[in-house]
Amino acid sequence: MQQQDNKGLVTIIGGSGFIGTQLVQQMARKGYRIRVGVRRPDLAGHVRPLGAVGQIHPVQVNIRNYESVARAVNGARYVINLVGIGHESGKQRFRAVHTMGAANVAKAAAEAGVESFVQMSALGADANSESVYFRTKAMGEEEVLKAFPKAVIIRPSLVFGQDDTIFNRFGMIARLSPFMPVIHGQTKFQPVYVGDVAAAMVAAAEGRAKPGKVYELGGPEVETMKQLMQRVLHEAHRNKPLIPVPAPLAKFGAWFTQILPSPILTVDQVVQLGLDNVVSDAAIKDKRTLAGLDITGTPMSEVLPDYMWRFRKHGQFEHAEA
């Protein structure tokens, strides 16, 4: 791939993760130079081969430290903040990362005079939500728009793809558990493909989204939690009973598991699972969706088989068995 420097520099904070690697790859293909801000640059070497030699450069950034953020965005044409956490641990608290961290990036981007700023949030962000995760995401949006009024906020529903934490986690449960636990089985979700989310963020950075607006991203299918569990079992070729788990019991169990370094479930996540997570009618009307960015949503059936085979009894060779 030939490197093109005329596109300018893009700083992607949190660009070494699941969504970040997709975004880095798409930006690299378009010819941008990319600075990837991460806490541990020594662990982000996998992003370098996503572009030409020297096109992608990981740098150290602690989103809670304004000076490190300011250094990372200096000289950038666009800035995109992807940093978020699924559970709290040590100094990584929801408010510190989702709210104050987002404020730091937006302020630094404004001071650096960048052309556009894109903030990753979450569908369901609400300052009055029962979920601390969703509350702090909404507070972060508010801080971002204060510091950078023309910023574009991206709110995706559940994001799926090769390295997701949603279907891979459910697939592991399908493989190891004698049954599939279903929490809040009637809650509705609108899973969106990671490649489509990355494409939306590229469009927003390049000025193809309405400045100062919140975009809600969902895929072409709306399914309940129970239906998603059935889909997981289908893709994993597992015949397990679906067992409803009452929310109070799920919270009780999560209270113990959330102290683990990588918890399967936290109390706050149980709360999140009880809240519908679909694109609003207002966003559809205002064209603040994938369609509004001229992106056609990718169905789950086109992607899940590519990686859910790993949870089948014989993996990718299951059908080769005599």
DRENDO-1510 file (C-alpha; in Angstrom, 1 decimal, always signed):
<recs>
REC; n; res; u; v; w
REC; 1; MET; +0.0; +0.0; +0.0 .
REC; 2; GLN; +1.4; +3.4; -1.0 .
REC; 3; GLN; +1.5; +6.0; +1.8 .
REC; 4; GLN; +0.0; +9.3; +1.0 .
REC; 5; ASP; +1.0; +12.1; +3.4 .
REC; 6; ASN; -1.3; +14.8; +1.8 .
REC; 7; LYS; -4.3; +13.5; +3.8 .
REC; 8; GLY; -2.7; +14.8; +7.0 .
REC; 9; LEU; -2.5; +13.4; +10.6 .
REC; 10; VAL; -5.2; +11.7; +12.5 .
REC; 11; THR; -5.0; +11.0; +16.3 .
REC; 12; ILE; -7.0; +8.1; +17.5 .
REC; 13; ILE; -7.1; +7.8; +21.2 .
REC; 14; GLY; -7.7; +4.2; +22.2 .
REC; 15; GLY; -6.9; +3.0; +18.7 .
REC; 16; SER; -5.4; -0.4; +19.6 .
REC; 17; GLY; -8.7; -2.1; +20.7 .
REC; 18; PHE; -11.5; -4.0; +18.9 .
REC; 19; ILE; -13.1; -1.0; +17.2 .
REC; 20; GLY; -9.8; +1.0; +17.1 .
REC; 21; THR; -8.0; -1.5; +14.9 .
REC; 22; GLN; -10.8; -1.5; +12.4 .
REC; 23; LEU; -10.8; +2.3; +12.3 .
REC; 24; VAL; -7.0; +2.5; +12.0 .
REC; 25; GLN; -7.1; +0.2; +9.1 .
REC; 26; GLN; -9.8; +2.1; +7.3 .
REC; 27; MET; -8.0; +5.4; +7.9 .
REC; 28; ALA; -4.7; +4.0; +6.7 .
REC; 29; ARG; -6.3; +2.8; +3.5 .
REC; 30; LYS; -7.5; +6.3; +2.8 .
REC; 31; GLY; -3.9; +7.6; +3.1 .
REC; 32; TYR; -3.9; +9.3; +6.5 .
REC; 33; ARG; -0.9; +9.3; +8.8 .
REC; 34; ILE; -2.1; +7.9; +12.1 .
REC; 35; ARG; -1.0; +8.5; +15.7 .
REC; 36; VAL; -2.5; +5.9; +18.0 .
REC; 37; GLY; -2.8; +7.0; +21.6 .
REC; 38; VAL; -2.6; +4.1; +24.1 .
REC; 39; ARG; -1.6; +3.6; +27.7 .
REC; 40; ARG; +1.0; +1.0; +26.7 .
REC; 41; PRO; +2.6; +1.6; +23.3 .
REC; 42; ASP; +4.8; -1.4; +23.8 .
REC; 43; LEU; +1.7; -3.6; +23.6 .
REC; 44; ALA; +0.2; -1.8; +20.5 .
REC; 45; GLY; +2.7; -3.1; +17.9 .
REC; 46; HIS; +0.0; -5.0; +16.1 .
REC; 47; VAL; -1.4; -1.7; +14.7 .
REC; 48; ARG; +1.8; -0.8; +12.8 .
REC; 49; PRO; +1.3; -3.4; +10.0 .
REC; 50; LEU; -2.2; -2.1; +9.3 .
REC; 51; GLY; -0.6; +0.6; +7.2 .
REC; 52; ALA; +2.5; +1.3; +5.2 .
REC; 53; VAL; +5.9; +1.6; +6.9 .
REC; 54; GLY; +5.9; +4.6; +9.2 .
REC; 55; GLN; +2.3; +5.4; +8.5 .
REC; 56; ILE; +1.0; +4.3; +11.9 .
REC; 57; HIS; +2.7; +5.4; +15.2 .
REC; 58; PRO; +1.6; +4.3; +18.7 .
REC; 59; VAL; +2.2; +7.0; +21.4 .
REC; 60; GLN; +1.7; +6.9; +25.2 .
REC; 61; VAL; -1.5; +8.6; +26.4 .
REC; 62; ASN; -3.2; +8.4; +29.7 .
REC; 63; ILE; -6.7; +9.9; +29.1 .
REC; 64; ARG; -6.8; +11.0; +32.7 .
REC; 65; ASN; -3.7; +13.1; +32.2 .
REC; 66; TYR; -4.3; +16.3; +30.2 .
REC; 67; GLU; -0.7; +16.9; +29.2 .
REC; 68; SER; -0.3; +13.5; +27.7 .
REC; 69; VAL; -3.5; +13.9; +25.7 .
REC; 70; ALA; -2.4; +17.4; +24.5 .
REC; 71; ARG; +0.9; +16.0; +23.2 .
REC; 72; ALA; -0.9; +13.3; +21.3 .
REC; 73; VAL; -3.4; +15.6; +19.5 .
REC; 74; ASN; -0.8; +18.3; +18.7 .
REC; 75; GLY; -0.6; +18.8; +14.9 .
REC; 76; ALA; -3.5; +16.5; +14.1 .
REC; 77; ARG; -6.1; +17.3; +11.5 .
REC; 78; TYR; -8.8; +15.0; +13.1 .
REC; 79; VAL; -9.1; +13.6; +16.6 .
REC; 80; ILE; -11.2; +10.6; +17.4 .
REC; 81; ASN; -11.7; +9.3; +21.0 .
REC; 82; LEU; -12.6; +5.7; +21.4 .
REC; 83; VAL; -11.6; +5.1; +25.0 .
REC; 84; GLY; -14.1; +3.4; +27.2 .
REC; 85; ILE; -14.2; +0.7; +29.9 .
REC; 86; GLY; -16.8; -2.1; +30.4 .
REC; 87; HIS; -16.1; -2.4; +34.2 .
REC; 88; GLU; -14.3; -0.4; +36.8 .
REC; 89; SER; -10.9; -1.5; +38.1 .
REC; 90; GLY; -8.3; +0.5; +40.2 .
REC; 91; LYS; -8.0; +4.1; +39.0 .
REC; 92; GLN; -10.0; +3.2; +35.8 .
REC; 93; ARG; -13.4; +4.4; +37.0 .
REC; 94; PHE; -16.4; +5.2; +34.8 .
REC; 95; ARG; -16.5; +8.9; +35.6 .
REC; 96; ALA; -12.7; +9.3; +35.3 .
REC; 97; VAL; -12.6; +7.7; +31.8 .
REC; 98; HIS; -16.0; +8.3; +30.2 .
REC; 99; THR; -16.6; +11.8; +31.6 .
REC; 100; MET; -13.4; +13.5; +32.6 .
REC; 101; GLY; -11.2; +11.7; +30.1 .
REC; 102; ALA; -13.6; +12.6; +27.2 .
REC; 103; ALA; -13.5; +16.2; +28.5 .
REC; 104; ASN; -9.7; +16.2; +28.4 .
REC; 105; VAL; -9.5; +15.0; +24.8 .
REC; 106; ALA; -12.2; +17.4; +23.6 .
REC; 107; LYS; -10.4; +20.4; +25.3 .
REC; 108; ALA; -7.1; +19.4; +24.0 .
REC; 109; ALA; -8.5; +19.0; +20.5 .
REC; 110; ALA; -10.1; +22.4; +20.7 .
REC; 111; GLU; -6.9; +24.0; +21.9 .
REC; 112; ALA; -4.9; +22.3; +19.1 .
REC; 113; GLY; -7.3; +23.7; +16.5 .
REC; 114; VAL; -8.2; +20.4; +14.9 .
REC; 115; GLU; -10.7; +20.4; +12.0 .
REC; 116; SER; -13.0; +17.8; +13.6 .
REC; 117; PHE; -13.5; +15.8; +16.7 .
REC; 118; VAL; -15.4; +12.5; +17.0 .
REC; 119; GLN; -16.4; +11.0; +20.4 .
REC; 120; MET; -17.4; +7.3; +20.8 .
REC; 121; SER; -20.3; +7.0; +23.2 .
REC; 122; ALA; -22.9; +4.2; +23.5 .
REC; 123; LEU; -26.5; +3.8; +22.5 .
REC; 124; GLY; -28.4; +4.1; +25.8 .
REC; 125; ALA; -26.3; +6.9; +27.1 .
REC; 126; ASP; -28.6; +8.9; +29.4 .
REC; 127; ALA; -27.8; +11.2; +32.3 .
REC; 128; ASN; -30.8; +9.7; +34.2 .
REC; 129; SER; -30.0; +6.1; +33.5 .
REC; 130; GLU; -29.9; +3.4; +36.3 .
REC; 131; SER; -26.6; +2.3; +34.8 .
REC; 132; VAL; -23.5; +4.1; +35.9 .
REC; 133; TYR; -21.9; +3.2; +32.6 .
REC; 134; PHE; -24.7; +4.9; +30.6 .
REC; 135; ARG; -24.8; +7.9; +33.0 .
REC; 136; THR; -21.1; +8.6; +32.7 .
REC; 137; LYS; -21.2; +8.2; +28.9 .
REC; 138; ALA; -24.0; +10.9; +28.7 .
REC; 139; MET; -22.0; +13.1; +31.0 .
REC; 140; GLY; -19.0; +12.7; +28.7 .
REC; 141; GLU; -21.1; +13.7; +25.7 .
REC; 142; GLU; -22.1; +16.9; +27.5 .
REC; 143; GLU; -18.5; +17.7; +28.4 .
REC; 144; VAL; -17.3; +17.1; +24.9 .
REC; 145; LEU; -19.9; +19.4; +23.3 .
REC; 146; LYS; -19.1; +22.1; +25.8 .
REC; 147; ALA; -15.4; +22.0; +24.8 .
REC; 148; PHE; -15.9; +21.3; +21.1 .
REC; 149; PRO; -19.5; +22.3; +20.1 .
REC; 150; LYS; -19.0; +20.9; +16.5 .
REC; 151; ALA; -18.0; +17.5; +17.7 .
REC; 152; VAL; -19.9; +14.5; +16.4 .
REC; 153; ILE; -21.0; +11.9; +19.0 .
REC; 154; ILE; -21.3; +8.3; +17.8 .
REC; 155; ARG; -23.6; +5.9; +19.8 .
REC; 156; PRO; -23.5; +2.3; +18.6 .
REC; 157; SER; -25.6; -0.5; +19.9 .
REC; 158; LEU; -23.9; -3.8; +20.7 .
REC; 159; VAL; -20.9; -4.0; +18.4 .
REC; 160; PHE; -20.1; -7.4; +16.8 .
REC; 161; GLY; -17.1; -8.7; +14.9 .
REC; 162; GLN; -14.2; -11.1; +15.0 .
REC; 163; ASP; -12.8; -10.0; +18.4 .
REC; 164; ASP; -16.0; -8.7; +20.1 .
REC; 165; THR; -16.8; -9.2; +23.7 .
REC; 166; ILE; -20.4; -10.0; +23.2 .
REC; 167; PHE; -20.9; -13.0; +20.9 .
REC; 168; ASN; -17.5; -14.5; +21.9 .
REC; 169; ARG; -18.5; -14.4; +25.6 .
REC; 170; PHE; -21.9; -15.9; +24.8 .
REC; 171; GLY; -20.2; -18.5; +22.6 .
REC; 172; MET; -17.9; -19.5; +25.5 .
REC; 173; ILE; -20.9; -20.0; +27.8 .
REC; 174; ALA; -22.6; -22.1; +25.1 .
REC; 175; ARG; -19.5; -24.3; +24.9 .
REC; 176; LEU; -18.9; -24.7; +28.6 .
REC; 177; SER; -22.3; -24.4; +30.4 .
REC; 178; PRO; -24.9; -27.2; +30.4 .
REC; 179; PHE; -27.5; -24.4; +29.7 .
REC; 180; MET; -27.7; -20.9; +28.4 .
REC; 181; PRO; -28.7; -18.4; +31.0 .
REC; 182; VAL; -31.0; -15.6; +29.7 .
REC; 183; ILE; -31.1; -12.4; +31.7 .
REC; 184; HIS; -33.9; -9.9; +30.7 .
REC; 185; GLY; -34.9; -12.1; +27.8 .
REC; 186; GLN; -37.3; -9.5; +26.2 .
REC; 187; THR; -34.9; -6.6; +26.1 .
REC; 188; LYS; -34.4; -5.5; +22.5 .
REC; 189; PHE; -30.9; -4.9; +20.9 .
REC; 190; GLN; -29.8; -3.8; +17.4 .
REC; 191; PRO; -26.3; -5.2; +17.0 .
REC; 192; VAL; -24.0; -3.3; +14.6 .
REC; 193; TYR; -21.0; -4.6; +12.7 .
REC; 194; VAL; -17.6; -3.1; +13.8 .
REC; 195; GLY; -16.6; -2.3; +10.2 .
REC; 196; ASP; -19.8; -0.2; +9.8 .
REC; 197; VAL; -19.1; +1.6; +13.1 .
REC; 198; ALA; -15.5; +2.4; +11.9 .
REC; 199; ALA; -16.9; +3.6; +8.5 .
REC; 200; ALA; -19.3; +5.9; +10.3 .
REC; 201; MET; -16.5; +7.4; +12.4 .
REC; 202; VAL; -14.4; +8.0; +9.2 .
REC; 203; ALA; -17.4; +9.8; +7.7 .
REC; 204; ALA; -17.9; +11.9; +10.8 .
REC; 205; ALA; -14.2; +12.9; +10.9 .
REC; 206; GLU; -14.2; +13.8; +7.2 .
REC; 207; GLY; -17.2; +16.1; +7.7 .
REC; 208; ARG; -19.9; +14.0; +6.2 .
REC; 209; ALA; -21.9; +14.1; +9.5 .
REC; 210; LYS; -23.9; +17.0; +10.9 .
REC; 211; PRO; -21.6; +18.9; +13.3 .
REC; 212; GLY; -22.6; +19.0; +17.0 .
REC; 213; LYS; -25.1; +16.0; +16.6 .
REC; 214; VAL; -25.5; +12.6; +18.1 .
REC; 215; TYR; -25.6; +9.7; +15.7 .
REC; 216; GLU; -27.2; +6.4; +16.7 .
REC; 217; LEU; -25.9; +3.3; +15.0 .
REC; 218; GLY; -27.7; +0.0; +14.8 .
REC; 219; GLY; -27.6; -2.9; +12.4 .
REC; 220; PRO; -30.5; -4.1; +10.1 .
REC; 221; GLU; -31.9; -6.5; +12.7 .
REC; 222; VAL; -33.6; -5.9; +16.1 .
REC; 223; GLU; -33.7; -8.9; +18.3 .
REC; 224; THR; -34.5; -9.7; +21.9 .
REC; 225; MET; -31.8; -11.1; +24.3 .
REC; 226; LYS; -33.5; -14.5; +24.0 .
REC; 227; GLN; -33.3; -14.4; +20.2 .
REC; 228; LEU; -29.6; -13.5; +20.4 .
REC; 229; MET; -29.0; -16.4; +22.7 .
REC; 230; GLN; -30.8; -18.7; +20.2 .
REC; 231; ARG; -28.7; -17.3; +17.4 .
REC; 232; VAL; -25.5; -18.0; +19.4 .
REC; 233; LEU; -26.6; -21.7; +19.9 .
REC; 234; HIS; -27.4; -22.0; +16.2 .
REC; 235; GLU; -24.0; -20.6; +15.2 .
REC; 236; ALA; -22.2; -22.8; +17.8 .
REC; 237; HIS; -24.2; -25.9; +16.8 .
REC; 238; ARG; -25.1; -26.4; +20.4 .
REC; 239; ASN; -28.4; -27.8; +21.7 .
REC; 240; LYS; -28.7; -26.3; +25.2 .
REC; 241; PRO; -31.8; -25.3; +27.1 .
REC; 242; LEU; -32.4; -21.6; +27.5 .
REC; 243; ILE; -33.0; -20.9; +31.2 .
REC; 244; PRO; -34.4; -17.5; +32.3 .
REC; 245; VAL; -32.4; -16.0; +35.2 .
REC; 246; PRO; -34.3; -13.4; +37.3 .
REC; 247; ALA; -32.5; -10.0; +37.5 .
REC; 248; PRO; -32.1; -10.0; +41.3 .
REC; 249; LEU; -30.4; -13.4; +41.1 .
REC; 250; ALA; -28.2; -12.3; +38.3 .
REC; 251; LYS; -27.2; -9.2; +40.3 .
REC; 252; PHE; -26.4; -11.3; +43.3 .
REC; 253; GLY; -24.1; -13.5; +41.3 .
REC; 254; ALA; -22.5; -10.6; +39.5 .
REC; 255; TRP; -21.8; -8.9; +42.9 .
REC; 256; PHE; -19.2; -11.7; +43.5 .
REC; 257; THR; -17.9; -12.1; +39.9 .
REC; 258; GLN; -17.3; -8.3; +39.4 .
REC; 259; ILE; -14.3; -8.4; +41.7 .
REC; 260; LEU; -12.4; -10.6; +39.3 .
REC; 261; PRO; -9.8; -9.0; +37.0 .
REC; 262; SER; -11.9; -9.9; +33.9 .
REC; 263; PRO; -15.4; -10.4; +35.2 .
REC; 264; ILE; -17.9; -12.3; +33.1 .
REC; 265; LEU; -20.7; -10.0; +34.4 .
REC; 266; THR; -21.0; -7.0; +36.7 .
REC; 267; VAL; -24.0; -5.6; +38.5 .
REC; 268; ASP; -24.1; -2.6; +36.3 .
REC; 269; GLN; -24.1; -4.8; +33.2 .
REC; 270; VAL; -27.1; -6.6; +34.5 .
REC; 271; VAL; -28.8; -3.2; +34.7 .
REC; 272; GLN; -27.8; -2.5; +31.1 .
REC; 273; LEU; -29.2; -5.7; +29.9 .
REC; 274; GLY; -32.6; -4.7; +31.1 .
REC; 275; LEU; -32.7; -1.5; +29.0 .
REC; 276; ASP; -33.8; -1.6; +25.3 .
REC; 277; ASN; -30.8; -0.7; +23.0 .
REC; 278; VAL; -32.2; +0.3; +19.6 .
REC; 279; VAL; -32.0; +3.3; +17.4 .
REC; 280; SER; -34.6; +6.0; +18.2 .
REC; 281; ASP; -37.4; +7.2; +15.9 .
REC; 282; ALA; -36.0; +10.7; +16.3 .
REC; 283; ALA; -32.6; +9.7; +15.0 .
REC; 284; ILE; -34.1; +7.9; +12.0 .
REC; 285; LYS; -36.3; +10.9; +11.2 .
REC; 286; ASP; -33.3; +13.3; +11.4 .
REC; 287; LYS; -31.0; +10.8; +9.4 .
REC; 288; ARG; -28.6; +10.5; +12.3 .
REC; 289; THR; -28.0; +6.8; +11.6 .
REC; 290; LEU; -25.9; +4.6; +9.4 .
REC; 291; ALA; -28.3; +5.2; +6.5 .
REC; 292; GLY; -27.9; +9.0; +7.1 .
REC; 293; LEU; -24.2; +8.5; +6.4 .
REC; 294; ASP; -24.8; +6.4; +3.3 .
REC; 295; ILE; -23.7; +3.2; +5.1 .
REC; 296; THR; -25.7; +0.0; +4.6 .
REC; 297; GLY; -25.8; -2.0; +7.8 .
REC; 298; THR; -24.2; -5.5; +7.7 .
REC; 299; PRO; -26.5; -8.4; +8.9 .
REC; 300; MET; -25.2; -10.6; +11.7 .
REC; 301; SER; -25.7; -13.7; +9.4 .
REC; 302; GLU; -22.9; -12.4; +7.1 .
REC; 303; VAL; -20.3; -12.1; +9.8 .
REC; 304; LEU; -21.0; -14.4; +12.8 .
REC; 305; PRO; -20.3; -17.7; +11.0 .
REC; 306; ASP; -16.7; -16.4; +10.2 .
REC; 307; TYR; -15.7; -16.7; +13.9 .
REC; 308; MET; -18.5; -18.4; +15.9 .
REC; 309; TRP; -17.3; -21.8; +14.5 .
REC; 310; ARG; -14.6; -21.8; +17.2 .
REC; 311; PHE; -17.4; -22.7; +19.7 .
REC; 312; ARG; -18.6; -25.8; +17.9 .
REC; 313; LYS; -17.6; -29.2; +19.2 .
REC; 314; HIS; -15.2; -29.9; +16.3 .
REC; 315; GLY; -14.5; -26.2; +15.4 .
REC; 316; GLN; -14.2; -25.4; +11.7 .
REC; 317; PHE; -13.8; -29.1; +10.8 .
REC; 318; GLU; -17.1; -30.1; +12.3 .
REC; 319; HIS; -18.7; -31.0; +9.0 .
REC; 320; ALA; -15.6; -33.0; +7.9 .
REC; 321; GLU; -16.3; -35.6; +10.6 .
REC; 322; ALA; -17.2; -39.0; +9.1 .
</recs>
